[in-house]
Structure formats: C-alpha cells, structure tokens
C-alpha cells in the first residue's frame, strides 16, 4: 500500500492530529486528503518539527505543505524548497538572470507542472473586500482576469523561473504583482499554498488534486473554471 507523508507548519501530536493550526492549513490538509482518497494509501500528517529525527523511506510520497523543513531532512525536492525559502536571494538571482523587477505582490499564477509540461491555471488574487469574520488567509479569489498580452508575459515569466529552478512535477504558485502593464516577480511556492484554497469548488480539478496527480504522474488533460 502506498504511503503519503504530509508535513505542515503546525503542531501535530503523536497520533497525527492537529493540535494548533491556522484555518488555511486545516483546509489545505483536508483538500489534499480528499484528492488522495481515491488511491489505496496510508496518510500520515507531521508537523515540521516532528520529522527532525526521522528518515524518509524510499517508498513514501513526500508532500510538504510548508517551506519550513529541517535542514538535515533529506528528500528529493530539497534543493527546490530551500531555493524558494530564501526569498530575497532567489529574487536577486532571478533579477540577475532575467532582468525582472522583483518586489512583493498579492497575486498568484498557479502552474501545474506535469511530466509533459506546464498547464497554467487562472490567476488568484485577494478579494477586494475582506469578509467580516473570515480569516485573512482565506480571502482569496479565482479567477483574476488579465488581457492576453498580460497572460503571455506571466506564462513566459513562470516558464523561465521554473526552468531556472529545475522544477519537478508539482503544483507551483508564482507570486507576483503588477501596475498597468508592468509585472514584477515576488516568490515561488513549490506546493499549493494557502491561495490555492480559492480553487476548491471553483476549478476542476482543484489545485490540491492537481498536486497529487503531478506527484504520482497521473494525467491532467485540462483545467476548467465553473
């Protein structure tokens, strides 16, 4: 039976139950569990500190939902995660390599990177008005519409950055900002981070399902909004 390890930026007890976490993290775990449920798998959830003394078995599908992983923990995508964790240095490298403007932004382009190449989903942004009583990290909206010219700029930027990162199949969020026609790069999330929650019940398949498909080399034909 296939085994999956999900690692989150939260406190998890010895039985794999969340002790303290944000609403976003809880929803992310549930969405990923739902995507995995179709497979014959054993799912284990760890907090980032729980894996300090563990060694990743060869037959486990490793699925971190956080960049905060121990330096001494080895896994196949470690180089990618560590590059994405060092935000300022990675911005510097991207600026030097491609000449992109880099600064903070509040938009996300999801890229579902399959074995056959990238599939670009509709962009995600913050809602215009924060809903009363709703945690800030849940106030995301998809789709954000851009002109064809802007889309092509975003797609090219995402392609260049993921190729530079030597990215492996997964769902990535390219965080960016823009004013008028000027786009700038912020950072890369090498997993469906909190903004991906906007795709649940909006995009088919949602970004958490896409992530699971990528990690297990399952085909993704198309992404639809409805």
N, C-alpha and C positions, 0 to 999 in steps of 0.2 A: 504493500500500500504506500502511495506517495505521501510524503510528509512535508508540510509547509511551516516555515518559521516566519512569523510576522513580528517585527520589532518596532516599538513606538516610543515616542518621547513622553512617557507617562510612568506612573508607579503601578507595577503589576505584582501580585502576590505569587506564592509558590504554586498555586493551582491554575495560574494563567488568567486570573480575574483582575480587571482593572480596579485599582483602589482609588486613585486620584488621576483625573484626566480632564481635558477640555471637551466641550460638546463636539467640536470638529473631529477630534481624534476618535471618539466613540463612533461617530457616523462613518468615518473612514474605515475603521476595522469592520464594522457591520457590512458595509458595501463590498469590501474585499471578501469577507466570509461568504456572502451571497454569491459572488462570482465564482468562488472556489467550490461551492456546494455541489455543483454538477459533477465534479470529479470525485473519485474514491480517494479521499485524502484524510490525513490527520493534521489538524491545525493547532499549532502552539503559538501563544502570544507571549512575548517577552518585553519587559521594559529595557531601555538602553543599558542600564546598569546590571541587569540580570545576566547578560551574555559575557561579562568581563572574564569569567573563569571558564567559559565554555569553548569548545572547538566545533566548528561547523562540519557535520557529517557530509560525506560526498554525495549522498543520495537525497539531500534535502533541497527544496526550492526555497531560497532565501529571499524574503520580501520585506525589506526595511521601509518604514513609512516615516523615517526621520534621518537627518544628516548627522545627528549626534551619536556616533558609534565609537566604541573604544578603539584607540589607535592600534592596540595589539590584537584586535579581532580580524582575522583574515577571511575574505570572501571574494568571489570573482569580480565584483564591480567596485572593489575598494578604491582603486585609483580614480574612478569616475566620481564616486561620492566625496572623496577627500578634495578633489578639484572644485566641486560645486560648493563644498563647505567653506572654502577660503574665498569668500565673495569678492573682496577688494582686489586680491591678487589675480583672480580669474578675470575680473573686469579689465585690469591692466593688460593681461595677456591678449584678450580679445580686441582691445583698443589698438594695441601694437600690431597685431596680426592683420586686422581687417579695417581699421580706421573708424570703427563705430563709436559714436558718442555713448558714454556709459554713465548712468546715474539711476536713482531709484524710480520705480514705476509701479503703477497699480493696475496693470493688465497682464493677461496670461494667454499665450498661444499654446494649446495642447498639441503635442506631436506624438502620434502613436507610431513608434519606430518598430516595424516588423522586420522579419528576415529579408523580405523582398524590397524594403524601402519605407520611407515615411508616408504616413497618412495624416493630413492636417485637419484638426477639428476646428469648430467655430471658437472664436476668442471668448475669453471670460473677463469680466470686469466687476468692479464694485457697484452695488446698487446706488442710484442717485440719492436715495434717502435711506438712512439706517432704520430698520424696522424696530419700533419700541419693544423692549423685552427680549429681543433676539441677540445672541452673542455676535459681536462684530465679525468674528471669523466665519460666520455663516451667511453673511450678507454679500454673496456673490451671485452674479447673473450671467447666463449664457442664452443666446449668443449676443456678442457685440459686433455690430455690422461695420465693415470697412469697405472702401472702394476697391475695385480690382487692382488698381495700381498699388495701394497700400498693402493688400494681401500679398502681392508678389514680392514686395520688399520684405515683409515679415517672413514669408516662406523661405526666401533666399538667405536671410539672416539666420533663421533657425537651422537650415540645412548646413550652412557654413560652420556654425558653432558646434552642432552635434558631430559633424565630421571631424572638427578640430579636437573635440573631446574623445573621439574614438568610441562613441556611444554604442552600447549593446542594446538589443531589443528590449523595449520597456515603454511606458508612457512617460513622457517628459513634459514639463511646463516651462516654457520660455517666458520669463517675466520681463516686461518692457513698459515703456511709456511713450507718449507722443504729444506733439503740439502741431496742429495743422498737418503738414505732410512730413514733418521731421519725426523719425522714430529713433529711440535710443534703447540700448540693452541694459538690463538690470542684473539678472542672475538666471541660473538653471536649477530646476528641481528635478532630480532623476527618478521621480515616482509621482503618483497622483497626490499632490499635497492638498491642503485644505480647499483652495479654489476649485478643485475637481469635484467637490460636492455639488457644485452648480449643474453638473452633467447628469446627476441622478434624476430619473423621471423626465429628463429633457432630451438627452442624447441616447441613441441606440446604436451599438452597446455603449453603456456609460464608461467613463474613463477608468474606473476600477476594474471592470470586466475586461477592457482593452489591455490593461496592465497584466492581468493574469494570462490572457491569451498570448501576449508577447513573451512572457516569461516561460511559457510552456509550448511555444512555437505552434500555436493554433491560428488558422487563417482569419483575417479580418477583411471582409470584402468591401464594406462601405460604412460610413458614419452618417447617421441621419438625425435631424432635429425635428421633434414633433411632440 
